[in-house]
Structure formats: structure tokens, C-alpha cells
């Protein structure tokens, strides 16, 4: 039974709204499930796909929050 977790940022959307639409989530679930069927011969009915939306303030890069990293990349101090 494979289980796949997809993490996407909520960037670019209001806090109360999902960054990924229901149709996009359905397409991700279908695509990942079919990939596992094609590559690993895993049946669709035993494949689980979890989509997690990560708020911007909950991730970082380069040892700092992503907002700080982007500020530095843009030339700010």
C-alpha cells in the first residue's frame, strides 16, 4: 500500500482560501496514483495520496524563513 504526500505552499492566496483548487487536487491524486500503477504496478484502490498545504510562515530555506531568504535575494539586508 503506497502512501504519497504532496506538500504545496499556500503562497499567493488569502489565508482562508486554499492555494490549490479541488479540481487541481483531484488531478494530482489521479496523476500520482496512475504513475504508481504504471511504474510500480500498484493498484489504484490501494494507493493513498495526501495533499498538505503549507502556510508561507511555516517553511524556510538557507537557514532562515522563506520571506527573509527572498528579501535577501532581492538585495535587502
Residue frames as a rotation matrix with the C-alpha (Angstrom) as fourth column:
UNK 1
0.585 0.811 0.000 0.00
0.811 -0.585 0.000 0.00
0.000 0.000 -1.000 0.00
UNK 2
-0.521 -0.789 0.325 1.85
0.778 -0.596 -0.200 3.10
0.351 0.148 0.924 -1.15
UNK 3
0.615 0.604 -0.506 1.22
0.734 -0.674 0.088 6.43
-0.288 -0.426 -0.858 0.50
UNK 4
-0.346 -0.674 0.653 2.39
0.840 -0.532 -0.104 9.63
0.418 0.512 0.750 -1.16
UNK 5
0.350 0.395 -0.849 2.40
0.716 -0.698 -0.030 13.04
-0.604 -0.597 -0.527 0.49
UNK 6
-0.105 -0.293 0.950 2.42
0.816 -0.572 -0.086 16.16
0.568 0.766 0.299 -1.67
UNK 7
0.052 0.080 -0.995 3.24
0.768 -0.640 -0.011 19.44
-0.638 -0.764 -0.094 0.06
UNK 8
-0.092 -0.016 0.996 2.34
0.790 -0.609 0.063 22.71
0.606 0.793 0.068 -1.61
UNK 9
-0.886 -0.223 -0.407 2.64
0.431 -0.721 -0.542 26.24
-0.173 -0.656 0.735 -0.28
UNK 10
0.181 0.978 -0.101 -0.40
0.917 -0.205 -0.342 28.40
-0.356 -0.030 -0.934 0.28
UNK 11
-0.593 -0.575 -0.564 1.51
0.360 -0.816 0.453 31.28
-0.720 0.066 0.691 -1.23
UNK 12
-0.991 0.132 0.016 -0.39
-0.055 -0.517 0.854 33.76
0.121 0.846 0.520 -3.29
UNK 13
-0.204 0.973 -0.105 -3.77
0.353 0.173 0.919 33.12
0.913 0.150 -0.379 -1.73
UNK 14
0.043 0.328 0.944 -5.74
-0.746 -0.618 0.249 34.54
0.665 -0.715 0.218 1.15
UNK 15
-0.786 -0.457 0.416 -5.26
-0.615 0.509 -0.602 32.64
0.064 -0.729 -0.681 4.43
UNK 16
-0.198 0.804 0.560 -8.83
-0.540 0.387 -0.747 31.39
-0.818 -0.451 0.358 4.42
UNK 17
0.734 0.447 -0.511 -8.61
-0.658 0.281 -0.699 30.08
-0.169 0.849 0.501 0.85
UNK 18
0.555 -0.513 0.655 -6.87
0.325 0.858 0.397 27.03
-0.766 -0.008 0.643 -0.49
UNK 19
-0.151 -0.700 -0.698 -3.85
-0.598 -0.498 0.628 27.61
-0.787 0.512 -0.344 -2.74
UNK 20
-0.983 -0.140 -0.116 -4.82
-0.179 0.647 0.741 24.54
-0.029 0.750 -0.661 -4.75
UNK 21
-0.218 0.970 -0.105 -8.34
-0.971 -0.205 0.120 24.13
0.095 0.128 0.987 -6.11
UNK 22
0.181 0.401 0.898 -10.39
-0.503 0.823 -0.265 20.98
-0.845 -0.404 0.351 -5.64
UNK 23
0.975 0.174 -0.140 -10.01
-0.201 0.404 -0.893 20.20
-0.099 0.898 0.429 -9.36
UNK 24
0.271 -0.952 -0.143 -6.22
-0.744 -0.113 -0.658 20.58
0.610 0.285 -0.739 -9.13
UNK 25
-0.273 -0.318 0.908 -6.12
-0.880 0.464 -0.102 18.32
-0.389 -0.827 -0.406 -6.08
UNK 26
0.626 0.579 0.522 -8.17
-0.288 0.794 -0.535 15.71
-0.725 0.184 0.664 -7.90
UNK 27
0.867 -0.348 -0.357 -5.77
-0.341 0.109 -0.934 15.89
0.364 0.931 -0.024 -10.86
UNK 28
-0.120 -0.939 0.322 -2.75
-0.935 -0.001 -0.354 15.49
0.333 -0.344 -0.878 -8.56
UNK 29
-0.041 0.187 0.982 -4.32
-0.671 0.723 -0.166 12.47
-0.740 -0.666 0.095 -6.87
UNK 30
0.890 0.432 0.145 -5.22
-0.164 0.600 -0.783 10.88
-0.425 0.673 0.605 -10.19
UNK 31
0.666 -0.674 -0.320 -1.83
-0.537 -0.135 -0.833 11.58
0.518 0.727 -0.452 -11.75
UNK 32
-0.273 -0.787 0.553 0.23
-0.960 0.185 -0.210 10.28
0.063 -0.588 -0.806 -8.83
UNK 33
0.185 0.429 0.884 -1.95
-0.502 0.815 -0.290 7.20
-0.845 -0.390 0.366 -8.48
UNK 34
0.979 0.195 -0.059 -1.65
-0.138 0.424 -0.895 6.40
-0.150 0.884 0.442 -12.19
UNK 35
0.300 -0.946 -0.123 2.12
-0.811 -0.186 -0.554 6.96
0.501 0.266 -0.823 -12.06
UNK 36
-0.345 -0.408 0.845 2.45
-0.845 0.526 -0.091 4.37
-0.408 -0.746 -0.527 -9.27
UNK 37
0.595 0.599 0.536 0.25
-0.224 0.764 -0.605 1.99
-0.772 0.240 0.589 -11.24
UNK 38
0.931 -0.215 -0.294 2.34
-0.292 0.042 -0.956 2.43
0.218 0.976 -0.024 -14.41
UNK 39
0.120 -0.991 0.054 5.79
-0.781 -0.128 -0.612 2.35
0.613 0.031 -0.789 -12.78
UNK 40
-0.710 -0.457 0.535 5.34
-0.704 0.455 -0.545 0.05
0.006 -0.764 -0.645 -9.78
UNK 41
-0.526 0.611 -0.592 2.18
-0.032 0.681 0.731 -1.84
0.850 0.404 -0.339 -10.77
UNK 42
-0.953 0.236 -0.191 0.47
0.196 0.000 -0.981 -0.63
-0.231 -0.972 -0.046 -7.58
UNK 43
-0.333 0.902 0.273 -3.33
0.886 0.200 0.418 -0.90
0.322 0.381 -0.866 -7.77
UNK 44
-0.483 0.216 0.848 -5.26
-0.023 -0.972 0.234 2.35
0.875 0.094 0.475 -7.72
UNK 45
0.528 0.842 0.106 -7.51
-0.149 -0.031 0.988 1.18
0.836 -0.538 0.109 -4.90
UNK 46
0.691 -0.318 -0.649 -4.58
0.720 0.383 0.578 0.65
0.065 -0.867 0.494 -2.54
UNK 47
-0.436 -0.823 0.364 -2.73
0.776 -0.549 -0.312 3.90
0.457 0.146 0.878 -3.27
UNK 48
0.552 0.565 -0.614 -3.20
0.808 -0.543 0.227 6.78
-0.206 -0.621 -0.756 -0.85
UNK 49
-0.337 -0.597 0.728 -2.34
0.686 -0.685 -0.245 10.39
0.645 0.417 0.640 -1.73
UNK 50
0.376 0.364 -0.852 -2.26
0.863 -0.472 0.179 13.13
-0.337 -0.803 -0.492 0.90
UNK 51
-0.016 -0.331 0.944 -2.05
0.598 -0.759 -0.256 16.80
0.801 0.560 0.210 -0.06
UNK 52
0.208 -0.021 -0.978 -0.78
0.916 -0.347 0.202 19.16
-0.344 -0.938 -0.053 2.62
UNK 53
0.503 -0.029 0.864 -0.92
0.436 -0.854 -0.283 22.91
0.746 0.519 -0.417 2.18
UNK 54
-0.040 -0.674 -0.737 1.91
0.999 -0.052 -0.007 24.66
-0.033 -0.737 0.675 3.99
UNK 55
0.924 0.353 -0.148 1.45
0.360 -0.933 0.019 28.30
-0.131 -0.071 -0.989 5.08
UNK 56
0.585 -0.710 0.392 4.24
0.079 -0.431 -0.899 30.63
0.807 0.557 -0.197 3.97
UNK 57
0.332 -0.457 0.825 5.36
-0.858 -0.509 0.064 31.28
0.391 -0.729 -0.561 7.55
UNK 58
0.716 0.032 0.697 5.87
-0.473 0.757 0.451 27.53
-0.513 -0.653 0.557 8.16
UNK 59
0.734 -0.545 0.405 8.82
0.659 0.716 -0.231 26.87
-0.164 0.436 0.885 5.89
UNK 60
0.661 -0.596 -0.455 12.28
-0.414 -0.796 0.441 28.20
-0.625 -0.103 -0.774 5.20
UNK 61
0.835 -0.506 0.218 15.38
0.482 0.480 -0.733 27.89
0.266 0.717 0.644 3.05
UNK 62
0.093 -0.904 0.416 19.03
0.234 -0.387 -0.892 28.63
0.968 0.181 0.175 3.69
UNK 63
-0.559 -0.337 -0.757 18.55
0.755 0.171 -0.633 28.53
0.343 -0.926 0.159 7.46
UNK 64
-0.923 0.290 -0.254 16.02
-0.128 -0.852 -0.507 31.38
-0.364 -0.435 0.824 7.54
UNK 65
0.021 0.985 0.169 12.27
0.290 0.156 -0.944 31.80
-0.957 0.069 -0.282 6.98
UNK 66
-0.120 -0.077 0.990 11.47
0.971 0.200 0.133 31.95
-0.208 0.977 0.051 3.28
UNK 67
0.867 0.455 0.205 10.34
0.488 -0.859 -0.155 35.58
0.105 0.234 -0.966 3.49
UNK 68
0.621 -0.728 -0.289 13.77
-0.250 -0.534 0.807 36.56
-0.742 -0.429 -0.514 4.88
UNK 69
-0.195 -0.692 0.695 15.53
0.519 0.528 0.672 34.47
-0.832 0.492 0.257 2.24
UNK 70
0.267 0.382 0.885 13.59
0.961 -0.170 -0.217 36.20
0.067 0.908 -0.413 -0.54
UNK 71
0.978 0.048 -0.203 14.29
0.088 -0.978 0.191 39.63
-0.189 -0.205 -0.960 0.95
UNK 72
0.203 -0.979 -0.034 18.00
-0.119 -0.059 0.991 38.83
-0.972 -0.197 -0.129 0.91
UNK 73
-0.205 -0.238 0.950 17.80
0.817 0.492 0.299 37.53
-0.539 0.837 0.094 -2.65
UNK 74
0.623 0.548 0.558 16.16
0.761 -0.589 -0.272 40.79
0.180 0.594 -0.784 -3.70
UNK 75
-0.150 -0.808 0.570 19.08
0.491 -0.561 -0.666 42.74
0.858 0.180 0.481 -2.30
UNK 76
0.600 0.397 0.694 17.61
-0.394 -0.608 0.689 43.74
0.696 -0.687 -0.209 1.05
UNK 77
-0.514 -0.856 -0.051 19.54
-0.329 0.252 -0.910 43.31
0.792 -0.451 -0.411 4.27
